[in-house]
Amino acid sequence: LDRACGEVDGKKRTISDPESYFTADVAGEPVIVVRDKQGTLRAFSNVCRHRAGPIALGSGCKNVLRCQYHGWTYTLDGRLIGTPDIGGVEFLDRSTMGMVPLRLETWEKFIFVNFDKDAETLSRFLGDIPRQARGFRFDGLQSAERREYVINCNWKVYVDNYLEGYHIPIAHPGLMREIDYAQYRTETFRYHSQQFAPIRAVKAEDAGKRFYEPGEGLREALYFWIFPDLMVNIYPDNISTNLVVPLSTEKTLTIFEWFFHEAGSDEVQERIRKAVSFSDEVQQEDIVLCENVQKGLRS
């Protein structure tokens, strides 16, 4: 979501700005995402066709990209335009040596890349999610927090745990106070699932214990899983994402990121602190569950 790309003349730049880029690692593959001067968003393999050096590092604002190994230069639409000190080399056709493009599609502020040219479209994976989430205002979201957790379980154990709310009354007392569990429902589809948790009405005994209170706007927590390893959690005032990365057969990395509106204000900072603390409480409970399940599966 609007990945930061540094500053120019004291102004913060993101991938929404022309001539910006950021790099990432996706399933072990180096990736670069760029936005050219005309505003077109593209993704490429971040591997130079010459000797496999990185074309870019980190993020920033540039009108050309220069390989960090030998200085070969590429335009933001992927064309190779500069090969220093290569004059006189036979059979070098620059037109065949450009950056390797990747499929890129977007939903709201999210950027998705795909290495398979024959895979289904993003819309097939998302299904009804965009319609279900339309009550949330995505415009203006800002990155607020990022945390990483390494869990001693297979990545599918973690995904399985996310996909059902059946364990909430037993394992998550704090979350149970927030939602109307009797109305909790799950819908499954080919490439995603949707879990809906209406925010529970406030009772006298809840005073000072509740994180969310019924009011206007989106009044339920929406939990979306997108095959195979992305979770998008939409609450009344924030969005969080969980990216599940397999490290080994019994070790998994989960990357949590939170996004809020007006994330820099004091009032929102307090909301961020509480939201992250609330999420961390649930995550720690899930870690215990998943690691115990992994032991059980090993039995």
N, C-alpha and C positions, 0 to 999 in steps of 0.2 A: 504494500500500500504506500504509494508515493515515496519510494526509497530515496533516502538522502544521497545527494551527489556532490556535497561540498558547498563552498561559498564562492561567489564572484562579486567583487566590489562590495563586500560586506553583506550581500543578500544570499540567504539560504537557497540552495538549488535542489530540486528533486527531479526524478525521472519524468515528471510532467513538463519540465522545461525543455525547449529545443536544445540540441547539441549536448545532451547529457547521457551518461551511461552508468551502469553498475555491473559488477561481476558477481557470480554466484556459483555454487557447486550443487548440482542436481543429480542425485544417485551416482556420485563419483565422477560426473561429467562436468568439465569447466564450461560455464555458460557466460555470455555477455549479452546484456539487454541495452539497446541504444534507442534514443529518439533523435531523429535527424532535424535539420533546420526547418523542414516543412511540417514537422510534428508527427511524422510516421514512426510508430513503435516497431522495432524489429528485435529478433533474437538470433544469435549466432553461436556456433561452437567457438569457445575462447582458445582456439588452438591454431597456430600459424601453419599454413600448408607447406612451409619451407622445411623447418626442422622441429616442429611441434612445440615451439616456445609459446608462452602466454602473450596474446595480443594486447591485453590490458590487465591492470591490477587495480583492485579496490573499486573506487567510483570517482566520478569527476565530470568535468565539462570540457569537451574537445570537439573540434570540427573534423579531425582525422584521428585515427588510432595507429599507434606505432608499436610493432612487436618489441617486446622487452629483451629479445635474444639478439637479433641482427638488424633491427630497425626497419623491417619491411613495413610499408605504410598502406593503410586501408581507409577508404571513405566510409561514412556511416551507413551507406547502403550495401557495404560489403565488397566493393571493388578494390583490387590491388592496384595501387597507382605509383608506388615507390619501392625500388629494389636497389639500395645503395651499393655501388662498386660491383655491379653485376654486368656491366657493359661487355659485350662480346661473347656472352655465354650462349651456346647454341641451344635451340629447341625450347627456349623459355618463352612461353606464351602467357603473359600476365592475365589474359582474359579467362584462363582456366584455373587460376590460382587464387581466386577470391576467397573471402571468408565463407565457411559452410553455413548456410541458413538453417534455422530450426523453425518449426511451426510455433506460432505465438497467437494466443487468443486471450481476451480479457473478459472479466465479469466485474462490474463496478470498479473498485480500486485494485482488484486482484489480477496478477499477471500469471498466466500458465504457459509453459513451454512443453513441447512434445517431440520426442526423437523419432517417432514412427509416422511416416508420411501417410500410411494407410489406416491409422487409428480413427476411431469415431471422433466426431467433432466435440468441442467442449460443451455445447448445448445439450448433447446427448448424455454427457456425464452429469451435468447439473440438473437436468430434468426440470422439475417444478420448483427448485430452490429459489430462483430469482423472484418468482411470483410470491412464494411464501414469505420471503424476506423484504418485500417491498414496503412494509411499514416502518422499516428502519432507515434513518437518513445517513447515507454513506458519504455524501459530500462533506468535505471539511475534516474528515477523520485524520488524526495525527498519531504517530507511533508514541506510545507511552512507556512501555516496559517490555523487556525480553528476558526470559529465563530458560535455562536448559536443565533437563533432568536425565540422568542415566539410570535405567531400571534393569534389574537382573531378571529379564523375562524375554521370551520371544516376542517379536513385534506384533504377531497376530493375537497373542494373549492380551496385549494392551488394546488393540482394536476391538476385539470381542467384548472386553469390559466396557468400552465406550458405547457399544451398539445396543446396550440394554439398560433400562432404568429399573429393572427388577430388584437390583441390589441396593437401591437408594435408601429404603426404610431401615435396612440393617447397617449399612456401612457409612452413610452420609447424614448424620443428624442435622448438621447446619444447613445443608441443601434441602433436607426434608422440611425444615421450617419455612423455607421460601416458596415452595411450589405446592400446588394443589394436586397431590399425588393421585387422588381418585380420578382426576381428569387427564393424567399423563397418558400420552399415546405415541405409538411408533408406527411409521409407514415405511415399507421397504420397496426399493425399485432396483432396476438392473445395475446401475452404477452408483447409487447413493442411497442413503436412508435419511429420514427426517424424524426427529423426536420433538414433541411439543409439550412444554411444561407450563401451564398457566400459573401466574403469580398468585399465591394464596392471600386471601383477605387477612387484614391485620386484626388480631384479637388482643384483649387486655393483657393476657399472659405473655404476649409477644413484645411488650414494651421494652425498647432498648436492645432487643435481640435480633431484629430483622434488618437485612441489608436492603431489600427492595420493598417499597410500599406501593399498593395499587394507586393508579392515577391515570393521567392522560397518556396517549401514545401507545407504543407497543407494550402489551401487558402480559407477555409470556416469554419464557426463555426458549429459544429455538436452537436445537442442536443438530447440525448437519454433518454427515460423513460423506466424503467424496472419494470414491475408489481410487487408489487403494489405501492412502495413508494421510489424508488431510481432513481435519475436523475444523468446522467453523461454528463458533458459539456466539449467538446474538442475544444480548441482554437489553433491557430497556435503555441503557445509557452507554453501552460500549460493545465492542466486538473483540473476541479473542480467537486466535487460531492455534491449533496444535498440529505440528508436522511431525510424523512418526518416521524415524530413520533407523532401519535395522543396522546394528553394528556387528553382531555375530548371532549365532543360533539362539543364545540365551542372554543377549544384551541389546538393549534398545535405547536410542536417544529420542527424547521428545522435546521439541522446541516450541515454547509458548510465547506468543506475542499478543500484547493488548493495545487497542486503539480507541482513543477518546476524541471528542470534540473539545476544542479550547484546552488542550492538555497542559498548557503552561500556567493557567490561573490557579490561585491558591485553593479555591473551592474544589476545582476539578482534581488538583493534586491530592487532596484528601480522599476524594472518591477513588482515585487510582490506587492509593495506598490500601484502602479497604477492599477494593475489587481484587487486587493481586493477592492480598492476604487471604481473602475468602477462597479464591481459586487455588491457592497453594494448600490450604487446609484440605480441600477436596482431593487435590493431586496426591498429597501425602497418604491419604486414606486409600486411594486407588493403587499407589505403589505397593503398599502392604498386601492388598488383595492380589495384585498381579504376580508379585514375587512368591507368594504362598501358592498360588495356582501353578506356577512353573515348577515348584517343588513337587506338587501333587502329580503333575503330568510326568515328572521324572520317576515317580514311584513305580 
